[in-house]
Amino acid sequence: MLMPESRGSLSEAVFRAMRTGETSGLAEAPPSDTAEDAQVTLWALYEQHYRGFEDVAGELEWDPQLIGVRRGLEQEFERTLRDRMPEVPEPDGFAEKFFDFVADHDGPSLAAHVHRKATEDQVHELLRHRTIYHLKEADHTTWVIPRLSDRVKAAVMELQFDEYGGGDPNLLHAHLFVRGLQDSGLNPEYGAYINEAPLEVLEENNAMSLFGLNRRLRAASLGFLAAFEATSSAPSRLMAQGLKRLGFPESMIEYYTEHVEADAVHEQLAVRTICGALLEEEPELHDDVYFGAFSALDLADRYAERMLTRWAA
């Protein structure tokens, strides 16, 4: 993958420094012009900890100047996410209250739109945007594993084992998505559509990396995971039915049917066993679990609202 296109003065300066290796002047880099400018910069800086870029030297992953820019951006982003937070339930009876919290969050549904009336072009656009996450599905959670106790670590590994295909590279969820993209006539290359990704997609992916790469936010990462899994099974069924209605290839449909059953199991594991065990050991992390969970729900809502509004217009 090559570096994405810049979206403002900050990303232009940072991306130039990443390509050339001349990072010494980044302390005087201009502020971001827009939220998209800030978020695409943060996304590229995080991406160095995943697969990196062909046109950026690997040694720059831990460059102090780039890390300094990243820290400033993620601190601002975390403040934004926390400012959006509502009040959270009391700590007692965690699992039941968590499921109620998720169920009471009534946001717009892209899956319902795909199920009933989306056009083929709209679904293609949706799939292109989803490549930014689905082609590295579950990787952000993997960052958290070394930061957990043995009991919680083992439970996360049980879930991750499914996400990574049970040891079979052909069954990785990311690989299943690649196969569906290929058969749907879309580019399956990692990062191919980053320049199309709107602000909301960048924010959603950056939140996953923010939580996964910062040990102090490990509970937020697991809360994000739990909310994501708890809201995946039913929408995956609607997606599969909508794709079938539109005549999409079976491989793309199978990607979503795989998640109908898997995520119904994963939601119980993520909420009761993973987050439940974490909070038994570290009850002071209760609010951060909900911080991650609300962020997952809210960021998905923001993307859905953007797309449904645009498609309606």
Buried (B, 14 or more C-beta within 10 A) or exposed (E): BEBBEBBBBBBBBBBBBBBEEEBEEBEEBEEBBBBBBBBBBBBBBBBBBBEBBEEBEEEBBEBEBBBBBBEBBBEEBBEEBEEEEEEBBEEEEBBEBBBEBBEEBEBBBBBBBBBEEBEEEBBBBBBBBBBBBBBBBBBBBBBBBEBBEEEBBBBBEBBBEBBBBEEEEEBBBBBBBBBBBBBBEBEBEBBBBBEEBBBBBBBBBBBBBBBBBBEEBBBBBBBBBBBBBBBBBBBBBBBBBBBBBBEBBEBBBBBBBBBBEBBBBBBBBBBBBBBBBBBEEBEEBBBBBBBBBBBBBBBBBBBBBBBBEEBEE
